[in-house]
Amino acid sequence: MDALSNLHQRVSIAALEAPGPTSQQLDNMYRAALRAPDHGAIQPWRFLNIAGDARQKLGELYLRAMATDQELSPEQQTKFRNMPLRAPLIIVAIASTKDHPKVPRSEQVIAASCAVQNMLLAAHAQGLGAIWRTGELAYHPVVMDGLGLQEGEEIVGYLYVGTPMRQRTAPQPEIDKFVSDWG
Ligand SMILES: Cc1cc2nc3c(=O)[nH]c(=O)nc-3n(C[C@H](O)[C@H](O)[C@H](O)COP(=O)(O)O)c2cc1C
């Protein structure tokens, strides 16, 4: 697939199954991630691969986090426990921000987010399916602690990656709605 077609046709795929990416495909995704624009060359990111049984551990962590805030019904418990089983691989993308005299932390989070988008594109280019998810479990202190986040770090997304169970077609872009000339 040529680069522009990949950009124009990328879609998120929520319905994913095994197999996950090969080590070569994953390497390509990370090489793309690490080419994200990065003001100050801070490299304000790190990533966790969660696959196989580690996904069950993540489900238990989700459950523990949600159970600290509320009484959970058995259905809710199953839901949180099973969330990470929706793909063979989950990549936790972490913005790992540092004090910098010229680059505010917000820009570093943007750079880490660009890395995630690069990974989505690299996944799509290789015929993989992927979706960027967040939600309350990306911001919960129990989850952040359980995943080992340190001061200055935040989760910018969970990237679910696998084999698409169904294909989707990208919607037509509405360029005129969002673009105008100025001056
Ligand atoms: C920061 C961020 C967080 C997101 N969180 C979720 C999420 O938790 N659940 C979800 O279904 N989609 C989430 N999305 C949206 C999907 O990743 C996806 O973009 C959306 O379903 C539209 O599909 P498309 O990428 O094919 O246009 C998020 C997107 C971004 C950029």
The ligand as an SDF file (V2000), in Angstrom:
LIG
                    3D

 31 33  0  0  0  0  0  0  0  0999 V2000
   -7.2380    9.6960   22.6710 C   0  0  0  0  0  0  0  0  0  0  0  0
   -8.2910    8.7930   22.0930 C   0  0  0  0  0  0  0  0  0  0  0  0
   -9.0210    7.9690   22.9230 C   0  0  0  0  0  0  0  0  0  0  0  0
  -10.0090    7.1210   22.4290 C   0  0  0  0  0  0  0  0  0  0  0  0
  -10.6860    6.3010   23.2840 N   0  0  0  0  0  0  0  0  0  0  0  0
  -11.6080    5.4530   22.7910 C   0  0  0  0  0  0  0  0  0  0  0  0
  -12.2570    4.5270   23.6460 C   0  0  0  0  0  0  0  0  0  0  0  0
  -11.9950    4.4420   24.8390 O   0  0  0  0  0  0  0  0  0  0  0  0
  -13.1940    3.7210   23.1070 N   0  0  0  0  0  0  0  0  0  0  0  0
  -13.5130    3.7760   21.7660 C   0  0  0  0  0  0  0  0  0  0  0  0
  -14.3760    3.0120   21.3160 O   0  0  0  0  0  0  0  0  0  0  0  0
  -12.8840    4.6350   20.9480 N   0  0  0  0  0  0  0  0  0  0  0  0
  -11.9520    5.4670   21.4060 C   0  0  0  0  0  0  0  0  0  0  0  0
  -11.3150    6.3350   20.5820 N   0  0  0  0  0  0  0  0  0  0  0  0
  -11.7470    6.4280   19.1690 C   0  0  0  0  0  0  0  0  0  0  0  0
  -11.2320    5.2790   18.3120 C   0  0  0  0  0  0  0  0  0  0  0  0
   -9.8660    5.0830   18.5210 O   0  0  0  0  0  0  0  0  0  0  0  0
  -11.4860    5.5770   16.8140 C   0  0  0  0  0  0  0  0  0  0  0  0
  -10.7460    6.6690   16.3980 O   0  0  0  0  0  0  0  0  0  0  0  0
  -12.9470    5.8020   16.5250 C   0  0  0  0  0  0  0  0  0  0  0  0
  -13.6540    4.6310   16.8050 O   0  0  0  0  0  0  0  0  0  0  0  0
  -13.1780    6.2030   15.0520 C   0  0  0  0  0  0  0  0  0  0  0  0
  -12.7230    5.2110   14.1970 O   0  0  0  0  0  0  0  0  0  0  0  0
  -11.7210    5.5490   13.0020 P   0  0  0  0  0  0  0  0  0  0  0  0
  -10.3550    5.7280   13.6360 O   0  0  0  0  0  0  0  0  0  0  0  0
  -11.8070    4.3780   12.1050 O   0  0  0  0  0  0  0  0  0  0  0  0
  -12.2160    6.8020   12.3530 O   0  0  0  0  0  0  0  0  0  0  0  0
  -10.2910    7.1380   21.0450 C   0  0  0  0  0  0  0  0  0  0  0  0
   -9.5300    7.9650   20.1920 C   0  0  0  0  0  0  0  0  0  0  0  0
   -8.5400    8.7790   20.7070 C   0  0  0  0  0  0  0  0  0  0  0  0
   -7.7230    9.6420   19.7840 C   0  0  0  0  0  0  0  0  0  0  0  0
  1  2  1  0
  2  3  1  0
  2 30  2  0
  3  4  2  0
  4  5  1  0
  4 28  1  0
  5  6  2  0
  6  7  1  0
  6 13  1  0
  7  8  2  0
  7  9  1  0
  9 10  1  0
 10 11  2  0
 10 12  1  0
 12 13  2  0
 13 14  1  0
 14 15  1  0
 14 28  1  0
 15 16  1  0
 16 17  1  0
 16 18  1  0
 18 19  1  0
 18 20  1  0
 20 21  1  0
 20 22  1  0
 22 23  1  0
 23 24  1  0
 24 25  2  0
 24 26  1  0
 24 27  1  0
 28 29  2  0
 29 30  1  0
 30 31  1  0
M  END
$$$$
